């Protein structure tokens, strides 16, 4: 079952990042990384065409109360959402307290270990504060960087499938899972 989430009063910290709720003043940072070619496609969406599109997404992040802004040195460089997993696709998890995570990092910050750092921090929050039993996380098979992040964070293969992206393409994907019993706090 999907556990309820409300991050509106939650701020998490890592060595290099602050994970916090989004605010209206983050619009320029969001547009800056979300408009870069190659970023959104890794998560199934097109680069933002203009600030109005970024504003719409920012409003959704704020109202949804389930997506962290990833701030590094005063600049938002990505997001990490605590999404509902597909309960119809995985009915065997009905008795487990679960959530699915998804993340995006600015292209100019790729390869610095920031995604893994943010994911580990959120896993601690999900397992220790929200008492999750399992956390799911997927990636397109073509996204080797995201696969590596999930592997480094302890996720293991759970299922293969297909994902229909916002632009209408269908991507082969892998869903990974981390159970509480396999979670190791760092």
N, CA and C atoms as a LAMMPS dump frame, in Angstrom:
ITEM: TIMESTEP
0
ITEM: NUMBER OF ATOMS
558
ITEM: BOX BOUNDS ff ff ff
-5.0000000000000000e+02 5.0000000000000000e+02
-5.0000000000000000e+02 5.0000000000000000e+02
-5.0000000000000000e+02 5.0000000000000000e+02
ITEM: ATOMS id mol type element x y z
1 1 1 N 0.84 -1.176 0
2 1 2 C 0 0 0
3 1 3 C 0.888 1.243 0
4 2 1 N 0.389 2.293 -0.601
5 2 2 C 1.126 3.557 -0.617
6 2 3 C 0.964 4.249 0.73
7 3 1 N 2.084 4.592 1.346
8 3 2 C 2.013 5.312 2.617
9 3 3 C 1.781 6.793 2.337
10 4 1 N 1.049 7.471 3.225
11 4 2 C 0.822 8.903 3.029
12 4 3 C 2.12 9.694 3.213
13 5 1 N 2.253 10.757 2.431
14 5 2 C 3.443 11.593 2.479
15 5 3 C 3.023 13.059 2.466
16 6 1 N 3.655 13.849 3.312
17 6 2 C 3.506 15.304 3.303
18 6 3 C 4.833 15.883 3.779
19 7 1 N 5.616 16.399 2.833
20 7 2 C 6.947 16.914 3.183
21 7 3 C 6.931 18.418 3.453
22 8 1 N 5.757 19.024 3.575
23 8 2 C 5.685 20.486 3.666
24 8 3 C 6.497 21.059 4.831
25 9 1 N 6.728 20.321 5.889
26 9 2 C 7.53 20.83 6.999
27 9 3 C 8.854 20.111 7.176
28 10 1 N 9.307 19.408 6.133
29 10 2 C 10.488 18.55 6.254
30 10 3 C 11.681 19.162 5.519
31 11 1 N 12.807 19.236 6.202
32 11 2 C 14.077 19.612 5.583
33 11 3 C 15.108 18.565 5.992
34 12 1 N 15.782 18 4.997
35 12 2 C 16.805 16.991 5.216
36 12 3 C 18.139 17.55 4.73
37 13 1 N 19.22 17.098 5.352
38 13 2 C 20.546 17.594 4.969
39 13 3 C 21.505 16.437 4.756
40 14 1 N 22.362 16.619 3.763
41 14 2 C 23.472 15.705 3.522
42 14 3 C 24.746 16.547 3.605
43 15 1 N 25.856 15.937 3.297
44 15 2 C 27.118 16.674 3.333
45 15 3 C 27.094 17.877 2.388
46 16 1 N 26.477 17.7 1.199
47 16 2 C 26.5 18.765 0.192
48 16 3 C 25.144 19.344 -0.173
49 17 1 N 24.075 18.712 0.26
50 17 2 C 22.743 19.099 -0.203
51 17 3 C 21.8 19.436 0.945
52 18 1 N 20.833 20.281 0.611
53 18 2 C 19.659 20.497 1.456
54 18 3 C 18.471 20.012 0.634
55 19 1 N 17.695 19.098 1.198
56 19 2 C 16.478 18.604 0.561
57 19 3 C 15.318 19.253 1.288
58 20 1 N 14.518 20.017 0.567
59 20 2 C 13.473 20.816 1.193
60 20 3 C 12.287 20.962 0.259
61 21 1 N 11.152 21.425 0.804
62 21 2 C 10.009 21.693 -0.075
63 21 3 C 10.341 22.808 -1.073
64 22 1 N 9.688 22.762 -2.21
65 22 2 C 9.849 23.792 -3.227
66 22 3 C 9.168 25.08 -2.773
67 23 1 N 9.655 26.208 -3.292
68 23 2 C 9.029 27.505 -3.045
69 23 3 C 9.015 28.3 -4.353
70 24 1 N 8.161 29.301 -4.422
71 24 2 C 7.994 30.06 -5.661
72 24 3 C 9.3 30.689 -6.143
73 25 1 N 10.171 31.052 -5.243
74 25 2 C 11.442 31.684 -5.635
75 25 3 C 12.404 30.709 -6.332
76 26 1 N 12.034 29.44 -6.438
77 26 2 C 12.871 28.442 -7.111
78 26 3 C 12.625 28.37 -8.62
79 27 1 N 11.731 29.209 -9.138
80 27 2 C 11.345 29.118 -10.551
81 27 3 C 12.54 29.186 -11.492
82 28 1 N 13.417 30.153 -11.326
83 28 2 C 14.542 30.298 -12.257
84 28 3 C 15.464 29.092 -12.219
85 29 1 N 15.731 28.56 -11.03
86 29 2 C 16.588 27.378 -10.92
87 29 3 C 15.938 26.175 -11.601
88 30 1 N 14.639 25.995 -11.396
89 30 2 C 13.926 24.889 -12.028
90 30 3 C 14.008 25.014 -13.544
91 31 1 N 13.692 26.194 -14.054
92 31 2 C 13.732 26.396 -15.505
93 31 3 C 15.149 26.176 -16.039
94 32 1 N 16.145 26.628 -15.295
95 32 2 C 17.536 26.511 -15.748
96 32 3 C 17.923 25.06 -15.997
97 33 1 N 17.583 24.151 -15.083
98 33 2 C 17.991 22.763 -15.325
99 33 3 C 16.972 21.979 -16.139
100 34 1 N 15.682 22.306 -16.024
101 34 2 C 14.647 21.531 -16.714
102 34 3 C 14.532 21.882 -18.196
103 35 1 N 15.129 22.982 -18.629
104 35 2 C 15.064 23.373 -20.038
105 35 3 C 16.249 22.826 -20.841
106 36 1 N 17.187 22.17 -20.168
107 36 2 C 18.383 21.642 -20.831
108 36 3 C 18.058 20.308 -21.508
109 37 1 N 18.427 20.221 -22.78
110 37 2 C 18.2 18.988 -23.533
111 37 3 C 18.949 17.831 -22.88
112 38 1 N 18.273 16.688 -22.755
113 38 2 C 18.885 15.491 -22.197
114 38 3 C 18.526 15.22 -20.754
115 39 1 N 18.035 16.222 -20.034
116 39 2 C 17.698 16.037 -18.621
117 39 3 C 16.331 15.354 -18.486
118 40 1 N 15.311 15.978 -18.988
119 40 2 C 13.955 15.446 -18.854
120 40 3 C 13.743 14.127 -19.561
121 41 1 N 14.404 13.96 -20.699
122 41 2 C 14.222 12.729 -21.458
123 41 3 C 14.61 11.5 -20.643
124 42 1 N 15.558 11.647 -19.716
125 42 2 C 15.968 10.52 -18.871
126 42 3 C 14.856 10.117 -17.902
127 43 1 N 13.884 11.024 -17.688
128 43 2 C 12.786 10.75 -16.766
129 43 3 C 11.432 10.687 -17.477
130 44 1 N 11.433 10.829 -18.794
131 44 2 C 10.192 10.671 -19.55
132 44 3 C 9.451 11.956 -19.873
133 45 1 N 10.142 13.096 -19.817
134 45 2 C 9.499 14.35 -20.204
135 45 3 C 10.442 15.185 -21.065
136 46 1 N 9.843 16.074 -21.874
137 46 2 C 10.615 16.944 -22.754
138 46 3 C 11.193 18.111 -21.957
139 47 1 N 12.28 18.705 -22.458
140 47 2 C 12.804 19.909 -21.812
141 47 3 C 11.707 20.981 -21.741
142 48 1 N 11.699 21.734 -20.654
143 48 2 C 10.708 22.795 -20.516
144 48 3 C 10.914 23.831 -21.618
145 49 1 N 9.834 24.174 -22.295
146 49 2 C 9.897 25.101 -23.426
147 49 3 C 10.026 26.552 -22.973
148 50 1 N 9.454 26.864 -21.808
149 50 2 C 9.482 28.242 -21.327
150 50 3 C 9.234 28.259 -19.817
151 51 1 N 9.338 29.45 -19.231
152 51 2 C 9.154 29.59 -17.786
153 51 3 C 7.722 29.275 -17.362
154 52 1 N 6.766 29.478 -18.255
155 52 2 C 5.371 29.17 -17.917
156 52 3 C 5.21 27.668 -17.65
157 53 1 N 5.878 26.851 -18.436
158 53 2 C 5.828 25.405 -18.208
159 53 3 C 6.486 25.057 -16.873
160 54 1 N 7.633 25.673 -16.596
161 54 2 C 8.303 25.435 -15.31
162 54 3 C 7.43 25.909 -14.154
163 55 1 N 6.706 27.014 -14.343
164 55 2 C 5.818 27.52 -13.29
165 55 3 C 4.713 26.517 -12.991
166 56 1 N 4.172 25.909 -14.038
167 56 2 C 3.118 24.908 -13.866
168 56 3 C 3.646 23.713 -13.05
169 57 1 N 4.858 23.256 -13.373
170 57 2 C 5.462 22.132 -12.653
171 57 3 C 5.784 22.537 -11.221
172 58 1 N 6.311 23.741 -11.033
173 58 2 C 6.626 24.242 -9.7
174 58 3 C 5.37 24.283 -8.828
175 59 1 N 4.281 24.773 -9.38
176 59 2 C 3.014 24.809 -8.634
177 59 3 C 2.574 23.398 -8.255
178 60 1 N 2.749 22.457 -9.181
179 60 2 C 2.395 21.06 -8.901
180 60 3 C 3.263 20.506 -7.773
181 61 1 N 4.568 20.8 -7.799
182 61 2 C 5.469 20.346 -6.738
183 61 3 C 5.029 20.901 -5.384
184 62 1 N 4.72 22.183 -5.344
185 62 2 C 4.349 22.828 -4.083
186 62 3 C 3.034 22.276 -3.553
187 63 1 N 2.047 22.171 -4.42
188 63 2 C 0.721 21.683 -4.004
189 63 3 C 0.745 20.201 -3.639
190 64 1 N 1.579 19.414 -4.32
191 64 2 C 1.621 17.972 -4.088
192 64 3 C 2.247 17.572 -2.767
193 65 1 N 3.139 18.395 -2.232
194 65 2 C 3.785 18.155 -0.935
195 65 3 C 4.479 16.798 -0.856
196 66 1 N 5.082 16.374 -2.002
197 66 2 C 5.748 15.071 -2.028
198 66 3 C 7.061 15.096 -2.807
199 67 1 N 7.5 16.297 -3.234
200 67 2 C 8.715 16.403 -4.031
201 67 3 C 9.695 17.361 -3.378
202 68 1 N 10.886 16.861 -3.114
203 68 2 C 11.945 17.69 -2.531
204 68 3 C 12.68 18.47 -3.615
205 69 1 N 13.017 19.716 -3.319
206 69 2 C 13.981 20.468 -4.107
207 69 3 C 15.358 20.074 -3.579
208 70 1 N 16.303 19.83 -4.479
209 70 2 C 17.667 19.487 -4.093
210 70 3 C 18.511 20.743 -4.256
211 71 1 N 18.915 21.303 -3.14
212 71 2 C 19.65 22.57 -3.153
213 71 3 C 21.115 22.335 -2.835
214 72 1 N 21.984 22.896 -3.682
215 72 2 C 23.425 22.829 -3.469
216 72 3 C 23.973 24.256 -3.559
217 73 1 N 24.632 24.694 -2.519
218 73 2 C 25.222 26.038 -2.501
219 73 3 C 24.225 27.127 -2.881
220 74 1 N 22.991 27.024 -2.352
221 74 2 C 21.981 28.051 -2.581
222 74 3 C 21.264 27.972 -3.913
223 75 1 N 21.561 26.956 -4.722
224 75 2 C 20.943 26.796 -6.047
225 75 3 C 20.239 25.439 -6.104
226 76 1 N 19 25.421 -6.596
227 76 2 C 18.288 24.157 -6.764
228 76 3 C 18.829 23.486 -8.02
229 77 1 N 19.318 22.25 -7.846
230 77 2 C 19.963 21.533 -8.95
231 77 3 C 19.232 20.232 -9.291
232 78 1 N 18.021 20.054 -8.741
233 78 2 C 17.279 18.846 -9.062
234 78 3 C 16.081 18.658 -8.156
235 79 1 N 15.436 17.523 -8.332
236 79 2 C 14.261 17.193 -7.525
237 79 3 C 14.263 15.709 -7.205
238 80 1 N 13.567 15.372 -6.136
239 80 2 C 13.4 13.974 -5.759
240 80 3 C 11.98 13.814 -5.219
241 81 1 N 11.178 13.038 -5.952
242 81 2 C 9.776 12.867 -5.597
243 81 3 C 9.512 11.556 -4.888
244 82 1 N 8.599 11.602 -3.93
245 82 2 C 8.126 10.415 -3.212
246 82 3 C 6.778 10.063 -3.824
247 83 1 N 6.819 9.332 -4.898
248 83 2 C 5.642 9.067 -5.726
249 83 3 C 4.864 7.844 -5.242
250 84 1 N 3.616 7.782 -5.659
251 84 2 C 2.831 6.572 -5.411
252 84 3 C 3.267 5.512 -6.41
253 85 1 N 3.493 4.309 -5.907
254 85 2 C 3.818 3.225 -6.823
255 85 3 C 2.521 2.664 -7.39
256 86 1 N 2.617 1.908 -8.473
257 86 2 C 1.468 1.346 -9.167
258 86 3 C 0.981 0.094 -8.425
259 87 1 N -0.048 0.279 -7.606
260 87 2 C -0.566 -0.828 -6.796
261 87 3 C -1.187 -1.93 -7.645
262 88 1 N -1.687 -1.599 -8.835
263 88 2 C -2.256 -2.622 -9.716
264 88 3 C -1.152 -3.478 -10.329
265 89 1 N -0.019 -2.864 -10.648
266 89 2 C 1.094 -3.6 -11.244
267 89 3 C 1.757 -4.519 -10.22
268 90 1 N 1.761 -4.093 -8.947
269 90 2 C 2.438 -4.855 -7.901
270 90 3 C 1.489 -5.174 -6.744
271 91 1 N 0.451 -5.974 -6.996
272 91 2 C -0.514 -6.287 -5.939
273 91 3 C 0.1 -7.074 -4.78
274 92 1 N 1.219 -7.74 -5.02
275 92 2 C 1.875 -8.515 -3.96
276 92 3 C 2.435 -7.623 -2.849
277 93 1 N 2.496 -6.311 -3.086
278 93 2 C 2.995 -5.384 -2.067
279 93 3 C 1.86 -4.75 -1.257
280 94 1 N 0.649 -5.24 -1.423
281 94 2 C -0.524 -4.625 -0.779
282 94 3 C -0.413 -4.553 0.739
283 95 1 N 0.273 -5.486 1.363
284 95 2 C 0.406 -5.491 2.819
285 95 3 C 1.666 -4.767 3.296
286 96 1 N 2.455 -4.274 2.358
287 96 2 C 3.692 -3.569 2.685
288 96 3 C 3.453 -2.056 2.627
289 97 1 N 4.132 -1.324 3.493
290 97 2 C 4.092 0.149 3.463
291 97 3 C 5.163 0.599 2.469
292 98 1 N 4.741 1.133 1.316
293 98 2 C 5.672 1.403 0.225
294 98 3 C 5.512 2.81 -0.345
295 99 1 N 6.514 3.18 -1.099
296 99 2 C 6.491 4.394 -1.9
297 99 3 C 7.501 4.182 -3.026
298 100 1 N 7.345 4.911 -4.119
299 100 2 C 8.3 4.882 -5.222
300 100 3 C 8.994 6.233 -5.274
301 101 1 N 10.286 6.231 -5.531
302 101 2 C 10.995 7.499 -5.654
303 101 3 C 11.454 7.702 -7.092
304 102 1 N 11.598 8.979 -7.449
305 102 2 C 12.133 9.358 -8.749
306 102 3 C 12.933 10.637 -8.581
307 103 1 N 13.984 10.8 -9.356
308 103 2 C 14.875 11.945 -9.161
309 103 3 C 15.387 12.465 -10.493
310 104 1 N 15.755 13.738 -10.487
311 104 2 C 16.355 14.411 -11.639
312 104 3 C 17.446 15.324 -11.103
313 105 1 N 18.58 15.335 -11.773
314 105 2 C 19.707 16.187 -11.4
315 105 3 C 20.091 17.031 -12.62
316 106 1 N 20.443 18.289 -12.389
317 106 2 C 20.901 19.179 -13.459
318 106 3 C 22.075 18.546 -14.2
319 107 1 N 22.072 18.689 -15.511
320 107 2 C 23.088 18.046 -16.343
321 107 3 C 24.508 18.47 -15.957
322 108 1 N 24.67 19.722 -15.569
323 108 2 C 26.02 20.185 -15.207
324 108 3 C 26.495 19.644 -13.861
325 109 1 N 25.644 18.894 -13.162
326 109 2 C 26.009 18.285 -11.876
327 109 3 C 26.073 16.76 -11.962
328 110 1 N 25.855 16.2 -13.159
329 110 2 C 25.945 14.755 -13.336
330 110 3 C 27.359 14.279 -13.027
331 111 1 N 27.462 13.052 -12.521
332 111 2 C 28.751 12.421 -12.313
333 111 3 C 29.463 12.831 -11.033
334 112 1 N 28.764 13.528 -10.149
335 112 2 C 29.369 13.988 -8.896
336 112 3 C 28.841 13.255 -7.664
337 113 1 N 28.032 12.23 -7.862
338 113 2 C 27.506 11.469 -6.735
339 113 3 C 26.358 12.128 -5.994
340 114 1 N 25.814 13.209 -6.541
341 114 2 C 24.747 13.932 -5.842
342 114 3 C 23.424 13.17 -5.832
343 115 1 N 23.112 12.472 -6.92
344 115 2 C 21.865 11.704 -6.947
345 115 3 C 21.897 10.615 -5.875
346 116 1 N 22.985 9.875 -5.792
347 116 2 C 23.093 8.817 -4.782
348 116 3 C 23.041 9.405 -3.372
349 117 1 N 23.669 10.547 -3.175
350 117 2 C 23.653 11.204 -1.871
351 117 3 C 22.226 11.585 -1.474
352 118 1 N 21.479 12.137 -2.422
353 118 2 C 20.089 12.525 -2.15
354 118 3 C 19.209 11.295 -1.916
355 119 1 N 19.393 10.264 -2.728
356 119 2 C 18.584 9.044 -2.584
357 119 3 C 18.841 8.397 -1.224
358 120 1 N 20.093 8.285 -0.811
359 120 2 C 20.396 7.689 0.497
360 120 3 C 19.72 8.469 1.632
361 121 1 N 19.743 9.777 1.534
362 121 2 C 19.115 10.624 2.548
363 121 3 C 17.61 10.381 2.609
364 122 1 N 16.98 10.285 1.455
365 122 2 C 15.531 10.065 1.405
366 122 3 C 15.178 8.648 1.851
367 123 1 N 16.032 7.696 1.551
368 123 2 C 15.787 6.333 2.041
369 123 3 C 15.781 6.315 3.567
370 124 1 N 16.716 7.022 4.173
371 124 2 C 16.745 7.111 5.64
372 124 3 C 15.426 7.707 6.15
373 125 1 N 14.97 8.768 5.517
374 125 2 C 13.701 9.403 5.897
375 125 3 C 12.528 8.429 5.742
376 126 1 N 12.467 7.736 4.614
377 126 2 C 11.358 6.814 4.368
378 126 3 C 11.364 5.635 5.339
379 127 1 N 12.522 5.031 5.551
380 127 2 C 12.588 3.855 6.419
381 127 3 C 12.533 4.199 7.906
382 128 1 N 13.208 5.259 8.299
383 128 2 C 13.293 5.567 9.732
384 128 3 C 12.169 6.479 10.223
385 129 1 N 11.796 7.484 9.465
386 129 2 C 10.76 8.42 9.908
387 129 3 C 9.352 7.977 9.507
388 130 1 N 9.203 7.508 8.258
389 130 2 C 7.875 7.119 7.78
390 130 3 C 7.61 5.625 7.912
391 131 1 N 8.591 4.882 8.38
392 131 2 C 8.437 3.443 8.633
393 131 3 C 8.008 2.65 7.399
394 132 1 N 8.601 2.987 6.259
395 132 2 C 8.33 2.238 5.029
396 132 3 C 8.872 0.82 5.156
397 133 1 N 8.194 -0.112 4.518
398 133 2 C 8.662 -1.49 4.443
399 133 3 C 9.498 -1.728 3.187
400 134 1 N 9.186 -0.963 2.134
401 134 2 C 9.903 -1.114 0.866
402 134 3 C 9.811 0.188 0.077
403 135 1 N 10.845 0.427 -0.727
404 135 2 C 10.88 1.591 -1.609
405 135 3 C 11.224 1.093 -3.009
406 136 1 N 10.427 1.518 -3.975
407 136 2 C 10.651 1.176 -5.377
408 136 3 C 11.326 2.338 -6.092
409 137 1 N 12.069 2.023 -7.134
410 137 2 C 12.703 3.064 -7.947
411 137 3 C 12.973 2.465 -9.32
412 138 1 N 12.562 3.149 -10.371
413 138 2 C 12.742 2.625 -11.715
414 138 3 C 13.655 3.482 -12.557
415 139 1 N 14.064 2.917 -13.696
416 139 2 C 14.858 3.657 -14.673
417 139 3 C 14.648 3.037 -16.042
418 140 1 N 14.796 3.862 -17.077
419 140 2 C 14.766 3.33 -18.436
420 140 3 C 16.019 2.482 -18.625
421 141 1 N 15.915 1.404 -19.374
422 141 2 C 17.068 0.527 -19.568
423 141 3 C 18.235 1.274 -20.202
424 142 1 N 17.94 2.296 -20.98
425 142 2 C 18.995 3.082 -21.625
426 142 3 C 19.699 4.043 -20.659
427 143 1 N 19.141 4.249 -19.477
428 143 2 C 19.704 5.207 -18.521
429 143 3 C 20.641 4.484 -17.547
430 144 1 N 21.855 4.248 -18.006
431 144 2 C 22.849 3.507 -17.211
432 144 3 C 23.263 4.267 -15.954
433 145 1 N 23.258 5.619 -16.01
434 145 2 C 23.644 6.414 -14.839
435 145 3 C 22.654 6.187 -13.693
436 146 1 N 21.373 6.209 -14.013
437 146 2 C 20.36 6.01 -12.98
438 146 3 C 20.402 4.584 -12.443
439 147 1 N 20.657 3.629 -13.318
440 147 2 C 20.793 2.24 -12.872
441 147 3 C 21.922 2.132 -11.855
442 148 1 N 23.022 2.824 -12.123
443 148 2 C 24.18 2.778 -11.222
444 148 3 C 23.864 3.43 -9.882
445 149 1 N 23.146 4.552 -9.894
446 149 2 C 22.751 5.212 -8.649
447 149 3 C 21.945 4.243 -7.792
448 150 1 N 20.973 3.578 -8.404
449 150 2 C 20.113 2.666 -7.658
450 150 3 C 20.905 1.484 -7.111
451 151 1 N 21.815 0.977 -7.891
452 151 2 C 22.662 -0.131 -7.426
453 151 3 C 23.506 0.307 -6.221
454 152 1 N 24.117 1.489 -6.313
455 152 2 C 24.95 1.996 -5.212
456 152 3 C 24.138 2.201 -3.937
457 153 1 N 22.856 2.473 -4.083
458 153 2 C 21.998 2.735 -2.919
459 153 3 C 21.34 1.471 -2.371
460 154 1 N 21.654 0.318 -2.943
461 154 2 C 21.175 -0.942 -2.398
462 154 3 C 19.936 -1.531 -3.053
463 155 1 N 19.404 -0.879 -4.076
464 155 2 C 18.229 -1.419 -4.762
465 155 3 C 18.599 -2.672 -5.536
466 156 1 N 17.626 -3.576 -5.647
467 156 2 C 17.802 -4.807 -6.401
468 156 3 C 16.672 -4.938 -7.418
469 157 1 N 16.973 -5.655 -8.505
470 157 2 C 15.985 -5.855 -9.575
471 157 3 C 14.677 -6.421 -9.017
472 158 1 N 13.564 -5.883 -9.529
473 158 2 C 12.255 -6.396 -9.127
474 158 3 C 11.413 -6.806 -10.333
475 159 1 N 11.391 -5.967 -11.385
476 159 2 C 10.563 -6.289 -12.549
477 159 3 C 11.011 -5.467 -13.753
478 160 1 N 10.792 -6.036 -14.927
479 160 2 C 10.955 -5.281 -16.165
480 160 3 C 9.573 -4.895 -16.661
481 161 1 N 9.505 -3.824 -17.412
482 161 2 C 8.225 -3.408 -17.963
483 161 3 C 8.429 -2.358 -19.03
484 162 1 N 7.346 -1.639 -19.3
485 162 2 C 7.393 -0.538 -20.253
486 162 3 C 6.711 0.664 -19.635
487 163 1 N 7.2 1.842 -19.994
488 163 2 C 6.711 3.082 -19.426
489 163 3 C 6.328 4.017 -20.571
490 164 1 N 5.106 4.533 -20.508
491 164 2 C 4.656 5.5 -21.503
492 164 3 C 5.033 6.888 -21.013
493 165 1 N 5.893 7.572 -21.767
494 165 2 C 6.386 8.886 -21.382
495 165 3 C 5.36 9.972 -21.71
496 166 1 N 5.557 11.145 -21.14
497 166 2 C 4.679 12.275 -21.433
498 166 3 C 4.681 12.645 -22.913
499 167 1 N 5.834 12.591 -23.609
500 167 2 C 5.809 12.882 -25.049
501 167 3 C 5.156 11.783 -25.888
502 168 1 N 4.805 10.647 -25.256
503 168 2 C 4.086 9.598 -25.966
504 168 3 C 4.93 8.43 -26.438
505 169 1 N 6.217 8.407 -26.12
506 169 2 C 7.037 7.253 -26.476
507 169 3 C 6.841 6.16 -25.421
508 170 1 N 7.236 4.963 -25.774
509 170 2 C 7.2 3.849 -24.823
510 170 3 C 8.636 3.39 -24.608
511 171 1 N 9.065 3.392 -23.363
512 171 2 C 10.441 3.037 -23.016
513 171 3 C 10.461 1.745 -22.211
514 172 1 N 11.412 0.871 -22.52
515 172 2 C 11.631 -0.311 -21.69
516 172 3 C 12.234 0.157 -20.379
517 173 1 N 11.732 -0.382 -19.274
518 173 2 C 12.243 0.051 -17.98
519 173 3 C 12.491 -1.124 -17.046
520 174 1 N 13.207 -0.814 -15.994
521 174 2 C 13.456 -1.772 -14.925
522 174 3 C 13.004 -1.135 -13.625
523 175 1 N 12.225 -1.874 -12.861
524 175 2 C 11.815 -1.421 -11.532
525 175 3 C 12.68 -2.163 -10.523
526 176 1 N 13.282 -1.392 -9.638
527 176 2 C 14.108 -1.957 -8.575
528 176 3 C 13.428 -1.719 -7.237
529 177 1 N 13.837 -2.469 -6.235
530 177 2 C 13.216 -2.355 -4.915
531 177 3 C 14.285 -2.483 -3.83
532 178 1 N 14.023 -1.812 -2.729
533 178 2 C 14.842 -1.958 -1.534
534 178 3 C 13.893 -2.212 -0.372
535 179 1 N 14.03 -3.371 0.261
536 179 2 C 13.21 -3.713 1.418
537 179 3 C 13.886 -3.217 2.689
538 180 1 N 13.087 -2.917 3.68
539 180 2 C 13.607 -2.464 4.972
540 180 3 C 14.662 -3.453 5.5
541 181 1 N 14.404 -4.749 5.345
542 181 2 C 15.326 -5.764 5.862
543 181 3 C 16.706 -5.709 5.198
544 182 1 N 16.784 -5.109 3.991
545 182 2 C 18.059 -5.001 3.271
546 182 3 C 18.678 -3.611 3.376
547 183 1 N 17.941 -2.693 3.989
548 183 2 C 18.396 -1.302 4.098
549 183 3 C 19.517 -1.185 5.138
550 184 1 N 20.564 -0.48 4.74
551 184 2 C 21.691 -0.238 5.658
552 184 3 C 21.891 1.257 5.771
553 185 1 N 21.611 1.807 6.916
554 185 2 C 21.81 3.237 7.137
555 185 3 C 23.297 3.557 7.093
556 186 1 N 23.614 4.694 6.493
557 186 2 C 25.036 5.103 6.416
558 186 3 C 25.303 6.252 7.332
